[in-house]
Protein backbone atom coordinates (compact mmCIF):
# COMPACT_ATOMS: atom_id res chain seq x y z
CA UNK A 1 0.00 0.00 0.00
CA UNK A 2 1.39 3.38 -1.02
CA UNK A 3 1.72 5.88 1.82
CA UNK A 4 1.59 9.67 1.59
CA UNK A 5 4.45 11.28 3.52
CA UNK A 6 5.22 14.94 4.30
CA UNK A 7 8.78 15.93 5.18
CA UNK A 8 8.94 19.25 7.06
CA UNK A 9 12.36 20.89 6.78
CA UNK A 10 13.45 23.61 9.22
CA UNK A 11 16.85 23.14 10.81
CA UNK A 12 19.47 20.76 9.45
CA UNK A 13 18.27 21.34 5.89
CA UNK A 14 20.89 19.18 4.20
CA UNK A 15 20.21 16.21 6.46
CA UNK A 16 16.43 16.55 6.06
CA UNK A 17 16.62 16.81 2.27
CA UNK A 18 18.98 13.81 2.11
CA UNK A 19 16.55 11.82 4.26
CA UNK A 20 13.67 12.77 1.94
CA UNK A 21 15.65 11.36 -1.00
CA UNK A 22 16.23 8.13 0.96
CA UNK A 23 12.55 7.69 1.79
CA UNK A 24 11.78 7.51 -1.94
CA UNK A 25 13.08 3.95 -2.01
CA UNK A 26 9.70 2.79 -0.69
CA UNK A 27 7.78 4.15 -3.73
CA UNK A 28 5.54 6.24 -1.48
CA UNK A 29 4.25 9.72 -2.35
CA UNK A 30 6.53 12.22 -0.64
CA UNK A 31 6.07 15.99 -0.46
CA UNK A 32 8.81 18.19 1.00
CA UNK A 33 8.06 21.49 2.76
CA UNK A 34 10.94 23.88 3.53
CA UNK A 35 9.66 26.13 6.29
CA UNK A 36 10.38 29.62 7.60
CA UNK A 37 13.59 30.34 5.66
CA UNK A 38 15.10 29.99 2.22
CA UNK A 39 17.16 26.97 1.31
CA UNK A 40 20.82 27.41 2.20
CA UNK A 41 22.98 27.51 -0.94
CA UNK A 42 25.16 24.49 -0.21
CA UNK A 43 26.41 21.82 -2.57
CA UNK A 44 24.51 19.14 -0.63
CA UNK A 45 21.21 21.03 -0.70
CA UNK A 46 21.56 21.68 -4.43
CA UNK A 47 22.27 18.01 -5.14
CA UNK A 48 19.39 16.80 -2.96
CA UNK A 49 16.88 19.22 -4.51
CA UNK A 50 17.98 18.23 -8.02
CA UNK A 51 17.55 14.56 -7.09
CA UNK A 52 14.10 15.16 -5.58
CA UNK A 53 13.01 16.94 -8.78
CA UNK A 54 14.38 14.12 -10.96
CA UNK A 55 12.23 11.75 -8.90
CA UNK A 56 9.18 13.99 -9.60
CA UNK A 57 8.76 14.92 -5.95
CA UNK A 58 7.16 18.25 -5.07
CA UNK A 59 9.10 20.73 -2.96
CA UNK A 60 7.21 23.58 -1.32
CA UNK A 61 8.14 26.58 0.81
CA UNK A 62 6.22 29.05 2.94
CA UNK A 63 8.77 31.77 2.09
CA UNK A 64 7.59 33.69 -1.00
CA UNK A 65 11.10 35.03 -1.65
CA UNK A 66 12.44 31.52 -2.38
CA UNK A 67 11.59 31.60 -6.08
CA UNK A 68 13.21 28.20 -6.78
CA UNK A 69 10.47 26.35 -4.87
CA UNK A 70 6.69 26.26 -5.13
CA UNK A 71 4.95 28.50 -2.60
CA UNK A 72 2.55 27.06 -0.01
CA UNK A 73 1.33 29.33 2.77
CA UNK A 74 1.50 28.13 6.36
CA UNK A 75 -2.30 28.10 6.46
CA UNK A 76 -2.48 25.93 3.35
CA UNK A 77 0.12 23.57 4.81
CA UNK A 78 -1.96 23.23 7.98
CA UNK A 79 -4.93 22.25 5.81
CA UNK A 80 -2.87 19.67 3.90
CA UNK A 81 -1.21 17.91 6.83
CA UNK A 82 -4.23 15.82 7.93
CA UNK A 83 -4.16 14.18 4.47
CA UNK A 84 -0.75 12.58 5.06
CA UNK A 85 -0.19 9.13 6.52
CA UNK A 86 3.12 10.18 8.06
CA UNK A 87 4.75 13.53 8.84
CA UNK A 88 8.51 13.66 9.36
CA UNK A 89 9.65 16.90 10.97
CA UNK A 90 13.27 18.08 10.97
N, C-alpha and C positions, 0 to 999 in steps of 0.2 A: 504494500500500500504506500503510495506516494504521500509524503508529509509536506506541509507548507511551513517554512522556517524563516523567521526574521532575525537578522543579525544587527544589533544596535551598537554602533561604533562611537565611542567618546574618547577615552584615554587609550593609550597603547594602540594607536591606529594601525601600525604595520602588523602587529601581532593579530589583531582582530580581522584585518583584511586577509591575512594569510590563512587564518582559521576558516574564514568563509569559503576560500578556495578549496580547502581540504574537505569541507562538508559536502561539496558537490559530488564526491565519489559515491554517494548513496542515491543519486538520481532524484533527489527531492527538489521541490521548488524553493529556491532561496532568494530572498530579497534583502539587500544590504541598505542600512540607513546610517549615514554619517551625521552625527548630531552636534549642534551648537558651535561648530567651528569648521573652517575649511580644511581640506585634506592637506597635510604637511607634504611639501614637495621633496620627498625622498625617493631614492632609487627603488626601494622595496615597495613603497606605496604605489608608485607608477607601474611596476611590474604586476603587482596583485590586481590593480584596477584593470589593466589591459587583459589579464587572464580572465577575470570575472566577465568582462565584456565579450571576450571570445567564446565563453561558455553561455552567452545569451542571458546572463543574470542582470537584474535591474539594480542600479545603485542610485539611491536617493539622498538628498540632504535637506535640512531645514534652514540652511543658510543661503539666501537668495544670491549672494555675491559669488558663490562657488559655481561658476557658469559651466564647468566641466561635468557636473552631475545634474540629474533631474531634481527639480524642486518638489518638496512635499512639506507642507506646513506641519507644525507640531500638533495642531488640532486634527488635521487629516491623518497623521500617524496614529494618534490616539484612537481614531475611529477604525483604522485598519487592524490594529493589534489583536483584537478579539478573534479575527479570522485566521490567525496562525495557530498551528499545532504546537509549535515550540518557539520561544523567544530567547535568544542568546545575547546577553548584554555584556559589553566590554567597557 
